[in-house]
Amino acid sequence: MLTLKVLSLLLSYPEVDMLAALDDMIAVIKQENRLSEAHKKSLLARINSYRDADLLDLQAQYVALFDRGRFLSLHIFEHVHGESRDRGQAMVNLLQRYERHGFELSTQELPDYIPLFLEFLSQQEAEDAIQLLHDAMPVFSLLGARLAERGSAFHAIFEALEGLVGEPDGISEIRQQAATESPDETLLHMDEIWAEEAVSFMGAGETCQTQAESSPVTIMRSSQYQQSQNRSL
């Protein structure tokens, strides 16, 4: 499913190589023809928007959108576990799945970084890729709804993912959350965040013992994290 590779690139930090591959990306979208005409049209418009754009401007816009708070974090488990210790085990499970399929991380990104996750799925059998996408859709739909609320063209990427696997259960509630939640105040409370106990990726002790094979992207927020999110609305 090379369409997923294209979506991975479009969600990645803009680089020269990506801008040089715009025609190839368009060719993949058209040739694989996995998207509806509406999703295809919006995605092609997103790709074409990069033409003649200044790379530094694109990079600055990307950082301002995705790296200035938690609401639009491109790390899946940020939206599932927050900074709880459960996040470390989820990371380990996902990394182990990558390794079992011969997928080696060559970057410094964490395994739940969405562009990395999509690149992995693009190399899997379509049935397996669709199942894992389905598991992750509550997070992807929330991100897409938040981007739409901000008027960002990046929402087309998450709408394309919805088009591939369908909308998750509770999509109305997800969109309502995006429409009514308070502004992301992560930067305002950065000192408090850094004062919290650090969460180790690899974890320690019993919390990160190997578990049986299961879906690594279980999109079920812990009750404590859900309550803290609700208080911010």
Phi and psi in degrees as a GROMACS rama.xvg file:
@    title "Ramachandran Plot"
@    xaxis  label "Phi"
@    yaxis  label "Psi"
@TYPE xy
-67.0003  -17.2187  LEU-2
-57.5693  -37.2414  THR-3
-66.64  -32.2758  LEU-4
-64.933  -40.4249  LYS-5
-62.6962  -45.6074  VAL-6
-63.5138  -35.663  LEU-7
-60.5223  -46.3165  SER-8
-63.2334  -40.1726  LEU-9
-68.9291  -21.6125  LEU-10
-95.9811  -2.40352  LEU-11
-86.25  161.502  SER-12
-58.5625  126.245  TYR-13
-61.1859  131.275  PRO-14
-133.702  166.423  GLU-15
-58.387  -42.8608  VAL-16
-61.1463  -37.8274  ASP-17
-65.2666  -43.1938  MET-18
-65.1029  -30.0355  LEU-19
-75.4118  -13.996  ALA-20
-104.723  14.9198  ALA-21
-59.4554  -43.7207  LEU-22
-64.5552  -39.104  ASP-23
-64.7623  -38.8062  ASP-24
-64.6474  -42.0043  MET-25
-63.0764  -40.6216  ILE-26
-62.1459  -40.8762  ALA-27
-63.5426  -46.9799  VAL-28
-58.6443  -42.3198  ILE-29
-73.5005  -42.3583  LYS-30
-73.4927  -41.2162  GLN-31
-71.9519  -33.6641  GLU-32
52.7534  45.2621  ASN-33
-92.1461  -9.82591  ARG-34
-105.768  154.294  LEU-35
-66.2277  163.414  SER-36
-60.9449  -38.5853  GLU-37
-65.3652  -45.8083  ALA-38
-68.0387  -37.6333  HIS-39
-62.7119  -43.5917  LYS-40
-62.1046  -45.9358  LYS-41
-68.6958  -34.0083  SER-42
-71.6005  -41.067  LEU-43
-64.3233  -35.6828  LEU-44
-64.1392  -38.5068  ALA-45
-64.4941  -42.91  ARG-46
-63.1004  -46.0991  ILE-47
-67.2386  -21.7609  ASN-48
-65.7783  -17.7022  SER-49
-79.8092  -15.4674  TYR-50
-66.2855  133.782  ARG-51
63.602  11.1484  ASP-52
-81.2175  150.384  ALA-53
-79.2347  127.328  ASP-54
-60.4763  -42.7346  LEU-55
-63.7101  -37.1075  LEU-56
-65.3243  -42.551  ASP-57
-62.1871  -42.2691  LEU-58
-66.1273  -40.0743  GLN-59
-64.9285  -41.1728  ALA-60
-65.6451  -39.1134  GLN-61
-62.8672  -48.1583  TYR-62
-62.2383  -44.2312  VAL-63
-61.9989  -31.6761  ALA-64
-83.6612  -48.4642  LEU-65
-101.791  -18.2063  PHE-66
-112.932  16.7554  ASP-67
-114.153  16.7144  ARG-68
175.092  -177.855  GLY-69
-96.3772  -25.9038  ARG-70
-60.1112  -33.4618  PHE-71
-112.799  23.9918  LEU-72
-57.8967  138.249  SER-73
-93.6331  26.4672  LEU-74
-111.523  117.387  HIS-75
-54.0086  -48.9849  ILE-76
-75.3322  -11.4691  PHE-77
-59.365  -35.8461  GLU-78
-89.8958  -6.1259  HIS-79
-104.399  -48.049  VAL-80
-116.222  -7.54657  HIS-81
60.5632  -131.695  GLY-82
-105.103  21.8505  GLU-83
-73.2183  164.338  SER-84
-68.0602  -20.5918  ARG-85
-60.1872  -26.1087  ASP-86
-64.1716  -37.2581  ARG-87
-62.0616  -43.6917  GLY-88
-66.2192  -39.2334  GLN-89
-61.627  -38.8785  ALA-90
-60.7553  -45.6649  MET-91
-62.1664  -45.0587  VAL-92
-59.1755  -43.3274  ASN-93
-68.2292  -41.9374  LEU-94
-61.3808  -40.648  LEU-95
-64.4322  -37.2971  GLN-96
-63.6238  -44.2041  ARG-97
-54.6535  -48.5073  TYR-98
-65.5624  -37.6427  GLU-99
-63.3641  -27.0268  ARG-100
-98.0522  11.9306  HIS-101
72.9626  20.5399  GLY-102
-97.1434  110.405  PHE-103
-102.1  134.956  GLU-104
-79.359  121.675  LEU-105
-107.853  6.05013  SER-106
-118.809  178.122  THR-107
-90.3061  5.48609  GLN-108
-74.0251  149.638  GLU-109
-71.2471  155.108  LEU-110
-64.5761  -19.787  PRO-111
-91.9931  9.75489  ASP-112
-64.1712  122.409  TYR-113
-58.3985  -44.9864  ILE-114
-57.8492  -36.8976  PRO-115
-67.7049  -43.9702  LEU-116
-59.5031  -43.8518  PHE-117
-67.5986  -36.6362  LEU-118
-62.8068  -41.6493  GLU-119
-59.6779  -47.9412  PHE-120
-62.8233  -31.8444  LEU-121
-64.8494  -17.433  SER-122
-100.085  1.69741  GLN-123
-99.9005  167.751  GLN-124
-60.8213  144.632  GLU-125
-56.128  -41.2535  ALA-126
-62.1453  -44.4169  GLU-127
-66.596  -40.898  ASP-128
-62.8967  -43.0667  ALA-129
-63.3538  -39.6551  ILE-130
-64.3469  -44.733  GLN-131
-67.6286  -36.5906  LEU-132
-61.8786  -42.0944  LEU-133
-59.203  -41.5834  HIS-134
-62.4639  -33.5812  ASP-135
-90.8506  -5.52064  ALA-136
-62.4238  -32.7125  MET-137
-56.7363  -39.0052  PRO-138
-71.4015  -45.6435  VAL-139
-63.3501  -39.4427  PHE-140
-67.8652  -36.9272  SER-141
-63.9387  -44.1415  LEU-142
-62.4885  -44.0104  LEU-143
-61.1471  -40.6007  GLY-144
-66.9594  -40.1575  ALA-145
-65.2368  -40.022  ARG-146
-66.3673  -39.4844  LEU-147
-63.2318  -40.7166  ALA-148
-60.7531  -31.4988  GLU-149
-88.379  -0.692481  ARG-150
70.2721  26.6141  GLY-151
-88.9689  136.267  SER-152
-68.1146  -14.048  ALA-153
-64.6927  -17.9385  PHE-154
-63.1787  -22.6798  HIS-155
-61.2803  -30.6899  ALA-156
-67.6136  -43.9394  ILE-157
-73.9891  -29.6832  PHE-158
-66.1712  -36.1568  GLU-159
-63.588  -39.2909  ALA-160
-64.224  -40.5844  LEU-161
-61.0083  -37.1772  GLU-162
-65.7962  -29.2452  GLY-163
-75.144  -37.3564  LEU-164
-123.515  -7.08566  VAL-165
94.3143  158.887  GLY-166
-73.8379  147.127  GLU-167
-75.2763  164.503  PRO-168
-61.3755  145.725  ASP-169
76.8877  23.6048  GLY-170
-63.167  -32.4726  ILE-171
-64.5487  -42.3619  SER-172
-65.9955  -37.1298  GLU-173
-61.8112  -46.5509  ILE-174
-68.1243  -34.7986  ARG-175
-65.3152  -39.7834  GLN-176
-60.1494  -46.998  GLN-177
-63.0032  -32.8255  ALA-178
-80.1389  -22.2482  ALA-179
-117.907  -7.48151  THR-180
-70.9175  155.826  GLU-181
-69.1159  162.288  SER-182
-59.4316  150.131  PRO-183
-69.996  115.031  ASP-184
-108.583  27.0649  GLU-185
-54.3408  -46.5503  THR-186
-64.5817  -33.5018  LEU-187
-67.867  -26.1419  LEU-188
-113.021  25.1045  HIS-189
-59.5187  -38.2438  MET-190
-60.7676  -41.6083  ASP-191
-66.2383  -39.4807  GLU-192
-63.7365  -43.9088  ILE-193
-68.4448  -22.1175  TRP-194
-78.5672  -16.6803  ALA-195
-67.7564  157.288  GLU-196
-63.1829  130.173  GLU-197
-65.7076  144.493  ALA-198
-102.776  118.044  VAL-199
-76.9976  132.73  SER-200
-59.9049  -48.5706  PHE-201
-81.7862  -13.6655  MET-202
71.4837  -170.915  GLY-203
-155.151  153.893  ALA-204
61.9471  -145.031  GLY-205
-69.4259  -19.8134  GLU-206
-67.0679  -21.1478  THR-207
-123.277  30.6527  CYS-208
-71.3572  148.595  GLN-209
-61.621  134.226  THR-210
-109.683  167.643  GLN-211
-64.9779  158.399  ALA-212
-58.5114  128.623  GLU-213
-156.154  171.373  SER-214
-62.1641  128.242  SER-215
-79.7318  -8.3514  PRO-216
-117.482  67.9644  VAL-217
-85.1874  105.384  THR-218
-88.521  73.9442  ILE-219
-131.886  110.475  MET-220
-71.4482  141.078  ARG-221
-64.1002  150.361  SER-222
-61.0441  -36.2463  SER-223
-65.2664  -44.1286  GLN-224
-68.197  -38.9067  TYR-225
-62.182  -41.2656  GLN-226
-64.6454  -40.1588  GLN-227
-66.2449  -36.1895  SER-228
-66.893  -41.2452  GLN-229
-63.9378  -33.9724  ASN-230
-67.1648  -21.4297  ARG-231
-84.4382  -10.0494  SER-232
